[in-house]
Amino acid sequence: MRVDPVHPVPGTGPPAFTTYTARIGTAAVCYLAGELDDGTRPAAAAALRRAQGHRPDRLYVVTSGITFLACAGLDLLLATRSHLVLQHAELHLVAPSRPVLRLLELTGTSGVFPTDEAVPMRGVSKARVQQPEGEPVGRVRTAPRVRAVPDDVGVTTNVTTNVATSAPIGRTAFETADPDAAAEFIKRIYADAPHIRMVGRPTGGPVYAIDGRSLGQLDLGEVTLTPEITARVDPSELVTIETVRSGRWDTEARDGSVSHGPGDTVVAVGPGVDYRCTTSNLRVQALTLPGSAFTASLTPEAAAKPWRFLDRRPADPSGTALWHATTAYVEQLMDNADAQAGPLLAATAARMVAAAALTVFPNTLTTGSQPVRRDGADATPETVRRAVAYIEANAERDITLADIAQAAYVTPRAVQYAFRRHLHTTPLAHLRRVRLDAAHRQLLAADPTTTTVTEVAARWGFAHPGHFSAHYRDAYRTTPSTTLNLARS
């Protein structure tokens, strides 16, 4: 049964279904927008389950964006209400749209759900669902305003997300299968520092999801971009460092092009960070903090001077390991932090993360800019020749960036610059490819009855079989096991 549907504007197609969840103090918010019927009920049910996962004493379901409501959607709301009653919690409908009110009236369930015009913010003034421009008083982080359907349809889906009140741990969850909503979200995700310019727009779906937490100045989250996205990133005071979980992330900057894959850690946003990028089926862990955290320990005069990152990648593998340990510590801290703890823990964590980032990624705060000019002068084709010869002769050994640089008679940073300038890659990426080629040759020549893919991967330094298979598929468009079985045929 469809009640009072809102017809789409000709040529735009039907509105997509969008969900969003967040925690506000001891309450939770679930935002639903689009057509709620049998087809979209699973997505709505998943969002409501996520909201209930916060164990709220009250669940606010924002239905202002529902363009029509079927009985399947109403049954879902009634079932959710019954489940919450068993947990001594309540379900409130916020700013119900005309289709929602109409179905409640027809089915005689108008009095079952308490309704509110806005979501009450515990400890702050009310934030209007339909009028988010009037931000409430207090510390409120505002996510991008997402418009899921055209203005002509008459449904505005503006939301406020990741609201922190007295608790230091804030939570954000957002996902959408609407390419336009995803593009708008990505464009505005850094609303206070607009430094990302979208060149293309996502296509297909589901297209975008973010699940994150915040502790003081720190934001840690998992971000998924399913389609191919092209963007231009400009320097920013905000710093975001990302570790690739899966997918591909190709970047093009003034000093060359680099492809990032699973396990790679990169400064995605920050002072001096300027590049163009394309992503494909990308999932990353992102840790964000303001630039002020990096200069907090400096004198006012020193903190006022501009600074920048000199390299978006760690200087060596030990730096990558240090950053992975840092993010693991922040995850554990957010898992175990008391919801009512004071700000001291958050401030200490931010300083620790900033110190780790300055240790891992070359920057002018700790090294100055003069060494870069000397290293740049050593980034010659001869440096590349010596480094490549050393890598190919020692690929079976446990060699490091420092070993490669020593063999080329330059500093580690100089050999990095040389590879980027002349080969458009990094020394360690080249080492990985040399080892991958050697593993490929061994798989072709091996006896599949006595040799396993894991053994070959381990011999060539790939400790994780899954990572080895991913790199192998990217390079040869097939799987290692398929190559190994070629010998049998």
SULMORA-V314218 format. One record per backbone hydrogen bond with DSSP energy under -1.0 kcal/mol. CO is the residue of the C=O (numbers start at 0). NH is the residue of the N-H. If there is no record, write none. Layout:
CO	NH
CO	NH
//
This chain:
8	11
17	32
18	174
19	30
20	172
21	28
23	26
25	56
26	23
27	59
28	21
29	61
30	19
32	17
33	66
35	69
36	40
39	43
40	44
41	45
42	46
43	47
44	48
45	49
46	50
47	51
48	52
50	53
51	54
56	89
57	27
58	91
59	29
60	93
61	31
62	65
62	96
64	33
67	35
69	73
70	74
71	75
72	76
73	77
74	78
75	79
76	80
77	81
78	82
79	83
80	84
81	85
83	88
84	87
89	58
91	60
92	115
93	62
96	100
97	101
98	102
99	103
100	104
101	105
102	106
103	108
108	111
113	92
115	94
118	126
120	123
130	133
132	134
137	139
149	152
150	153
169	213
171	211
172	20
173	209
174	18
175	206
175	207
177	181
178	182
179	183
180	184
181	185
182	186
183	187
189	192
192	194
194	233
196	231
206	225
207	175
208	223
209	173
210	221
211	171
212	219
213	169
214	217
217	214
218	287
219	212
220	285
221	210
222	283
223	208
224	281
225	280
228	278
229	198
229	199
230	276
231	196
232	274
238	288
239	267
239	268
240	286
241	265
242	284
243	262
245	282
247	279
248	259
249	277
250	257
251	275
252	255
255	252
257	250
259	248
260	263
263	243
265	241
268	239
269	235
269	272
270	308
274	232
275	251
276	230
277	249
278	228
279	247
281	224
282	244
282	245
283	222
284	242
285	220
286	240
287	218
288	238
289	292
290	293
294	297
298	302
299	303
307	363
311	266
315	318
315	319
316	320
317	321
318	322
319	323
320	324
321	325
322	326
323	327
324	328
325	329
326	330
327	331
328	332
329	333
330	334
331	335
332	336
337	340
342	346
343	347
344	348
345	349
346	350
347	351
348	352
349	353
350	354
351	355
352	356
353	357
354	358
355	359
356	360
359	314
361	309
361	310
362	366
369	373
370	374
371	375
372	376
373	377
377	379
379	383
380	384
381	385
382	386
383	387
384	388
385	389
386	390
387	391
388	392
389	393
393	396
396	398
399	403
400	404
401	405
402	406
403	407
404	409
410	414
411	415
412	416
413	417
414	418
415	419
416	420
417	421
418	422
418	424
425	429
426	430
427	431
428	432
429	433
430	434
431	435
432	436
433	437
434	438
435	439
436	440
437	441
438	442
439	443
440	444
441	445
446	449
446	450
451	455
452	456
453	457
454	458
455	459
456	461
457	460
460	462
463	467
464	468
465	469
466	470
467	471
468	472
469	473
470	474
471	475
472	476
478	482
479	483
480	484
482	485
484	488
//
